[in-house]
C-alpha cells in the first residue's frame, strides 16, 4: 500500500537537493559511523559537484501520447560534465547517457558494468521509544569498537538496555542468513542503537539495493506492472542517494516514514520488488552531473497540488497506466523527469 503525499522541500540536482531535514537524535557526542572508501569518495564527489540549482521542467500531461514531432526536452537540456569531473573520480564513475529522448520519450540506458555496493543508514522512526528486539537466528551485541558484549540464539531476546546504561551506543547483528526484528517488523542488515533524550534511536544499516527493494514495495503495490515497479526503483534509488549526499542527521541519512520514502523492512519485499531493483541495479536519474532528488506522489492531481511549483515529479498511478500501455521504465521516467538522463554508478577506473 502506498501513500498519497510526501512533503519534500524542492527538486534540484542532488548536490544541494537534500537539506538537513527532520528532528535528529539528542546530542550524544557520538562518533560518526565509518564508511567504505568507495562510499566516502562518492559522497565527497557529490558534495563537490556544481552548486547550481536548476529545476527539471514538469510535464503538462505525461499520459498524452508522444509522436516523433513531439520530442522530449531532455536532449536539449543536457549540460556538459562539470570541470571537476563530477561523478567520475579515479576509482568511481557514473556513466551518464546523453539524454536524447527517442520518439517514445525513453531515457537512454547506460551500458552495464560492475555496480558500486553502498550502505545506507535509515532511522527507524516508526518504532516506539523503547522497542523490543529479536533475531531469526544467532545474534550478537557489540560496542562501538566491535567488541562482543553478548551473544545468543533466536530463543533468546537481545536486551541492549544494560549496556546502554554505560554506553552511548551498541550494535546488534544477526548471522549472514538471518534477520533482525523490532516491534514486530523484520529488517535486513544490522542495527545501531543509540541513547537519545526520549528513549532509543534505532538506525538500520543495510545495503542500498536491499533498501530500494523494500521502498518499491512500500510505495507501490508489488503486483503492479514490472515496468512501473522498475521506474519506482530508479526514482527511489535517486532519492536515497541525494540524501546520502546531504544526510538528515550526522548519524543517519534519512528516515523510514513518508516524510522521506516509505520503508517497511522485509514486510514490503517480494520477488517482484527484488526483480525491479536488481534489473535496474545502480541506475539513477542525473541532471547536470548531479543526482536528481526524484519526487513522486500517488496521482497526477497530488503531483500538481503538492509538487507543482517544485519541478518534475512522477505520478505512481500514472506510471502504472503508462506501463499498461506498453512503455518501458525508461520511457516512463522520460515522461515525468524531462531534462534528466539515466546514469549508472560504477566502481572501477575512470
C-alpha positions as CSV (number, residue, x, y, z in Angstrom):
1,X,0.0,0.0,0.0
2,X,1.5,3.3,-1.0
3,X,0.9,6.8,0.5
4,X,-0.6,9.7,-1.3
5,X,1.6,12.6,-0.3
6,X,5.2,13.1,0.6
7,X,6.4,16.5,1.7
8,X,9.7,17.4,0.2
9,X,11.5,20.7,0.1
10,X,12.2,21.0,-3.6
11,X,13.6,19.3,-6.6
12,X,17.1,20.2,-7.7
13,X,20.3,18.5,-8.7
14,X,21.4,16.2,-5.9
15,X,24.5,18.0,-4.6
16,X,22.1,20.5,-2.9
17,X,18.9,18.5,-3.1
18,X,18.7,17.0,0.4
19,X,18.8,19.6,3.1
20,X,19.3,18.7,6.8
21,X,15.7,17.5,7.4
22,X,13.8,16.3,10.4
23,X,14.4,16.2,14.1
24,X,17.7,14.5,14.9
25,X,18.5,12.4,18.0
26,X,19.7,14.1,21.1
27,X,23.3,15.3,21.3
28,X,25.3,12.3,22.4
29,X,28.8,13.2,21.3
30,X,28.9,10.0,19.2
31,X,31.4,9.1,16.7
32,X,30.2,9.2,13.1
33,X,29.9,5.7,11.8
34,X,32.6,4.7,9.3
35,X,32.0,4.4,5.6
36,X,33.8,2.4,3.0
37,X,36.4,4.2,0.9
38,X,34.1,4.0,-2.2
39,X,31.1,5.4,-0.3
40,X,33.1,8.2,1.2
41,X,34.5,9.1,-2.2
42,X,31.1,9.1,-3.8
43,X,29.6,11.4,-1.1
44,X,32.6,13.7,-1.3
45,X,32.3,13.9,-5.0
46,X,28.6,14.6,-4.9
47,X,29.1,17.4,-2.4
48,X,31.8,18.9,-4.6
49,X,29.5,18.8,-7.6
50,X,28.1,22.0,-9.2
51,X,26.2,24.3,-6.9
52,X,23.7,25.5,-9.5
53,X,20.0,25.0,-8.5
54,X,18.2,24.1,-11.8
55,X,14.8,22.6,-11.7
56,X,13.6,19.9,-14.1
57,X,10.7,21.0,-16.2
58,X,7.3,19.4,-15.2
59,X,5.3,17.7,-17.8
60,X,1.9,19.1,-18.6
61,X,0.3,15.7,-19.4
62,X,2.6,12.7,-19.1
63,X,-0.1,10.3,-20.2
64,X,-0.6,12.1,-23.5
65,X,0.8,10.1,-26.5
66,X,4.1,11.2,-27.9
67,X,4.9,11.5,-31.6
68,X,8.1,12.0,-33.5
69,X,7.1,15.6,-33.9
70,X,6.9,16.0,-30.1
71,X,10.4,15.1,-28.7
72,X,11.1,15.4,-25.1
73,X,13.2,18.3,-23.9
74,X,15.8,16.0,-22.3
75,X,18.4,16.2,-25.1
76,X,18.1,20.0,-25.3
77,X,18.7,20.5,-21.6
78,X,21.7,18.2,-21.1
79,X,24.6,20.1,-19.8
80,X,28.3,19.3,-20.2
81,X,30.0,17.4,-17.4
82,X,31.4,19.7,-14.7
83,X,35.0,20.7,-14.9
84,X,35.9,19.0,-11.6
85,X,34.9,15.6,-13.0
86,X,31.5,15.5,-11.4
87,X,30.8,11.8,-10.6
88,X,34.0,10.4,-12.1
89,X,36.8,10.3,-9.6
90,X,39.7,7.9,-10.1
91,X,38.1,4.7,-8.8
92,X,34.4,5.6,-9.2
93,X,32.5,6.7,-12.2
94,X,28.9,7.4,-13.0
95,X,28.3,6.5,-16.7
96,X,25.9,9.1,-17.9
97,X,24.0,8.5,-21.1
98,X,23.4,11.5,-23.3
99,X,19.8,12.2,-22.5
100,X,18.5,12.3,-26.1
101,X,14.8,11.2,-25.9
102,X,13.6,8.9,-28.5
103,X,10.2,9.5,-30.2
104,X,8.8,7.4,-27.3
105,X,10.4,9.7,-24.7
106,X,12.7,7.0,-23.3
107,X,15.9,7.9,-21.5
108,X,19.0,6.2,-22.9
109,X,20.2,3.4,-20.8
110,X,23.9,3.4,-19.8
111,X,26.0,0.4,-20.6
112,X,26.2,-2.3,-17.9
113,X,29.2,-2.6,-15.6
114,X,30.2,-3.5,-12.1
115,X,27.9,-1.7,-9.7
116,X,29.2,0.1,-6.6
117,X,28.0,-1.5,-3.4
118,X,26.9,1.0,-0.8
119,X,25.4,1.0,2.7
120,X,22.6,3.3,3.6
121,X,21.6,4.4,7.2
122,X,17.9,4.6,7.8
123,X,16.5,5.9,11.1
124,X,13.6,3.6,12.1
125,X,11.3,6.4,13.3
126,X,8.2,4.2,13.2
127,X,9.4,2.2,16.2
128,X,8.3,3.0,19.7
129,X,10.7,4.9,22.1
130,X,11.7,1.7,23.8
131,X,11.3,-1.1,21.2
132,X,12.0,-4.8,21.8
133,X,14.5,-6.8,19.7
134,X,14.8,-10.3,18.4
135,X,16.6,-12.3,15.7
136,X,15.7,-15.2,13.4
137,X,18.9,-16.9,14.3
138,X,22.2,-16.3,16.1
139,X,22.9,-12.7,17.1
140,X,25.4,-10.6,19.0
141,X,25.6,-7.2,20.7
142,X,28.8,-5.2,20.1
143,X,30.2,-1.9,21.4
144,X,31.3,0.8,19.0
145,X,34.8,-0.7,18.9
146,X,33.4,-4.0,17.7
147,X,33.9,-5.9,20.9
148,X,31.3,-8.5,21.6
149,X,29.2,-7.7,24.7
150,X,26.8,-10.5,24.5
151,X,25.6,-13.2,22.0
152,X,22.7,-15.6,21.8
153,X,20.3,-17.5,19.7
154,X,16.8,-17.0,18.3
155,X,15.3,-18.3,21.5
156,X,16.9,-15.5,23.5
157,X,15.9,-11.9,23.1
158,X,18.7,-9.3,22.8
159,X,18.5,-6.7,25.6
160,X,20.7,-3.7,24.9
161,X,19.4,-1.7,27.9
162,X,22.0,-2.8,30.5
163,X,24.8,-1.9,28.1
164,X,23.2,1.4,27.1
165,X,23.3,2.5,30.7
166,X,27.0,2.8,30.3
167,X,27.5,3.1,26.5
168,X,26.1,5.8,24.2
169,X,25.5,3.2,21.5
170,X,25.6,-0.6,20.8
171,X,25.3,-2.6,17.6
172,X,23.0,-5.6,17.1
173,X,23.9,-8.0,14.3
174,X,22.4,-11.3,13.1
175,X,24.0,-14.1,11.1
176,X,24.5,-13.7,7.3
177,X,21.3,-15.6,6.5
178,X,19.2,-14.3,9.4
179,X,17.3,-11.1,10.0
180,X,16.6,-8.8,13.0
181,X,13.2,-7.8,14.2
182,X,11.9,-4.9,16.3
183,X,8.3,-4.1,17.4
184,X,7.1,-6.8,15.0
185,X,9.0,-5.5,12.0
186,X,11.7,-7.6,10.2
187,X,14.8,-6.0,8.8
188,X,17.9,-6.9,6.8
189,X,21.3,-5.5,7.8
190,X,22.3,-4.5,11.3
191,X,21.0,-2.1,14.0
192,X,22.9,0.7,15.6
193,X,21.1,1.5,18.8
194,X,21.7,4.9,20.3
195,X,20.7,6.5,23.6
196,X,18.6,9.6,23.0
197,X,16.8,12.2,25.1
198,X,13.4,10.4,24.5
199,X,14.3,6.7,24.5
200,X,16.3,4.8,21.9
201,X,17.1,5.7,18.3
202,X,17.5,2.6,16.1
203,X,19.3,3.0,12.8
204,X,19.2,0.3,10.3
205,X,22.4,-0.1,8.3
206,X,21.8,-2.2,5.2
207,X,22.9,-2.4,1.5
208,X,21.4,0.3,-0.6
209,X,19.8,-2.1,-3.1
210,X,18.1,-4.0,-0.3
211,X,16.6,-0.7,0.9
212,X,15.4,0.2,-2.5
213,X,13.7,-3.2,-2.9
214,X,11.7,-2.5,0.3
215,X,10.8,1.0,-0.7
216,X,9.5,-0.2,-4.1
217,X,7.0,-2.4,-2.2
218,X,6.3,0.2,0.4
219,X,5.4,2.8,-2.3
220,X,3.7,0.7,-5.0
221,X,1.6,-2.5,-4.8
222,X,4.1,-5.3,-5.7
223,X,1.5,-6.7,-8.0
224,X,1.8,-3.7,-10.4
225,X,3.3,-3.9,-13.8
226,X,7.0,-4.7,-13.8
227,X,8.0,-1.5,-15.7
228,X,6.1,0.7,-13.3
229,X,8.0,-1.0,-10.4
230,X,11.3,-0.6,-12.3
231,X,10.6,3.2,-12.7
232,X,9.8,3.4,-9.0
233,X,13.1,1.6,-8.2
234,X,15.2,4.2,-10.1
235,X,13.3,7.1,-8.5
236,X,13.7,5.6,-5.1
237,X,17.4,5.0,-5.6
238,X,18.0,8.5,-6.8
239,X,16.1,10.0,-3.9
240,X,18.1,7.8,-1.4
241,X,21.4,8.8,-2.9
242,X,20.5,12.5,-2.8
243,X,20.0,12.1,0.9
244,X,23.2,10.1,1.3
245,X,25.0,13.2,-0.1
246,X,23.0,15.5,2.2
247,X,22.0,13.4,5.2
248,X,19.2,14.4,7.5
249,X,21.4,13.8,10.6
250,X,25.0,13.1,11.4
251,X,24.1,9.6,12.4
252,X,21.6,8.7,9.6
253,X,20.8,9.5,6.0
254,X,17.0,9.6,6.1
255,X,14.0,8.2,8.0
256,X,11.7,5.4,7.2
257,X,8.4,7.4,7.1
258,X,6.7,9.1,4.1
259,X,8.5,12.3,5.2
260,X,11.2,10.6,3.2
261,X,10.3,7.3,1.5
262,X,8.1,4.6,3.0
263,X,10.5,1.9,4.2
264,X,8.8,-1.2,5.7
265,X,11.8,-3.5,6.1
266,X,11.2,-7.1,4.8
267,X,7.4,-6.9,5.0
268,X,7.3,-5.0,1.7
269,X,9.9,-7.1,-0.1
270,X,8.7,-9.6,-2.7
271,X,10.1,-11.4,-5.7
272,X,8.7,-8.6,-7.9
273,X,10.3,-5.8,-5.9
274,X,13.6,-7.6,-5.8
275,X,13.4,-8.0,-9.6
276,X,12.6,-4.3,-10.2
277,X,15.6,-3.4,-8.1
278,X,18.1,-5.9,-9.5
279,X,17.1,-5.2,-13.1
280,X,17.8,-1.5,-12.6
281,X,20.9,-2.1,-10.3
282,X,22.8,1.2,-9.9
283,X,20.7,3.3,-12.2
284,X,19.8,6.8,-11.0
285,X,18.4,10.0,-12.5
286,X,21.1,12.6,-13.3
287,X,20.9,16.3,-14.2
288,X,24.0,18.5,-15.0
289,X,26.3,16.0,-13.4
290,X,24.4,15.6,-10.1
291,X,21.8,13.2,-8.8
292,X,18.1,14.2,-9.0
293,X,16.1,14.2,-5.8
294,X,13.3,12.5,-7.6
295,X,9.9,13.5,-6.2
296,X,6.8,11.4,-6.7
297,X,3.2,11.0,-5.4
298,X,0.3,8.7,-5.8
299,X,-1.7,10.5,-8.5
300,X,-1.2,13.3,-11.1
301,X,-3.6,15.5,-9.1
302,X,-1.5,15.2,-6.0
303,X,1.7,15.7,-8.0
304,X,0.3,19.0,-9.3
305,X,-1.1,20.2,-5.9
306,X,1.9,19.2,-3.8
307,X,4.9,19.4,-6.2
308,X,3.6,21.7,-9.0
309,X,5.9,24.5,-8.1
310,X,8.9,22.2,-7.3
311,X,9.6,20.8,-10.8
312,X,9.4,17.3,-12.2
313,X,7.5,14.7,-10.2
314,X,6.2,11.2,-11.0
315,X,2.6,10.1,-10.6
316,X,2.7,6.5,-9.4
317,X,-0.7,5.6,-10.8
318,X,0.3,7.4,-14.0
319,X,3.4,5.2,-14.2
320,X,1.2,2.2,-13.9
321,X,-1.1,3.3,-16.7
322,X,1.9,4.1,-18.9
323,X,3.3,0.6,-18.2
324,X,0.0,-1.0,-19.1
325,X,0.2,0.9,-22.4
326,X,3.5,-0.9,-23.1
327,X,6.0,1.7,-22.1
328,X,9.3,0.6,-20.5
329,X,10.6,2.1,-17.3
330,X,13.0,4.4,-19.0
331,X,10.2,5.8,-21.2
332,X,8.0,6.3,-18.1
333,X,10.8,8.2,-16.4
334,X,11.4,10.2,-19.6
335,X,7.7,11.4,-19.4
336,X,8.0,12.6,-15.9
337,X,11.6,13.8,-15.4
338,X,12.1,15.8,-18.6
339,X,15.6,17.1,-18.8
340,X,17.1,14.3,-16.8
341,X,19.3,11.5,-18.0
342,X,20.0,8.0,-16.7
343,X,23.3,7.3,-15.1
344,X,24.8,4.2,-13.6
345,X,27.1,4.4,-10.6
346,X,30.0,2.1,-11.1
347,X,33.2,1.0,-9.4
348,X,36.3,0.9,-11.4
349,X,38.8,3.1,-13.2
350,X,37.5,6.4,-14.5
